[in-house]
Amino acid sequence: MNTKILLSLLLGTACLMASCRNQEMIPVDEISSLAVKQCTIMEQLLTEDTMPRNFQNGELVRSDTHWWCSGFFPGVCWYTYKLSGEEAMKEMALKESAKLLDVSGLSGDHDLGFQVLPSSGEAYAETGDTLYLKTIRAAATELAARFSPVAGVMKSWNGHKFSFPVIIDNMMNLELLTRASKLFDVPEWKEIAITHARTTMRNHFREDGSCYHLVDYNPEDGSIIRKQTVQGYADESAWARGQAWALYGFTMMYRETQEEDFLQQAEKVAAFLLPRLEGRPVPPWDFDAPEESIAQDDASAGAVMSSAFFELATLTKDSASAERYKAQAVATLKALCGEKYLAKEGEVGGFLLKHSTGHYPAGKEVDVPLTYADYYFIEAIWRYKNL
Ligand code: GLY
């Protein structure tokens, strides 16, 4: 055998071994069949107008379809269908998505994207049925109406003690506008999303790349009244899920618009996060939490970060950064697939992940499974599989 052939054989074997190791690292098939079983258990616990919310005191806690998280279970069903190819999962995804067809029954705040994209958005992408277009269009119209050209942002919440509150989470819902803008040829919706993201980039971030949870604007002149937290430990702390929304939101906005400043912003957030995730790939609920609560994890923040890092790895122009992002995405996903976080069949009412934190300061949904943790976890599995 000549040296060239020998070398290429050795190289081929090494690549195959590396790829096998990579596949083994995350047990995609096991997660897929677990998700089929868990979704089936969970769906049996739901009624026509309820969705899963969390699991507490040995019981599934349900929400109505107005709750901001109502889109995530249909979304988990869609990803489970795509991973498993099981027709029963498609039926379940269609049935669950149908619960959210009427936009007037949805949250009435910025969360419309969280509700409509994983349900009607996914249903339209999978079936091409124009039935879903009406819902997507109505939701985008309602979301765009929240935009103030004076402040250059959309109002996140109604009826709170604030004047014109904008939370970092709102970045996630811009995808409804960019996608609807393409679907219905409404360029203004994309412009609103870009302007909101640029204003957020200017006002929500600190020098170190971390962000505030909430910026309250004066709607009369767009000036800033206050920067603060609601769900984090302190106004100046780095609430983990907020940082996750920022990473995911700016990565997604770069994918949707190809505007370079969004990629730069996503990479700044990544630079803040990477050293903090070293040795603790699933973050604490707040990176600056005090000693008495720093042990409390937020698996949902980990899931959002993992999914976002997978996508950022495909978009960055620097190959070393791509490797770092991918390694972090895998490390976090691997931890989430471990004994501590991953539910066993039949456990916790059909959820996939344990140990998330909803609202620590209010003592609500602390150390529980949450639907958005499951949704971004299974999305991360899907992205890993399609690397
Ligand atoms: N959007 C609310 C949260 O992240 O808890």
Boltz pocket constraint, residues with backbone or C-beta under 6 A from the ligand:
constraints:
  - pocket:
      binder: B
      contacts: [[A, 169], [A, 231], [A, 241], [A, 358]]
      max_distance: 6.0
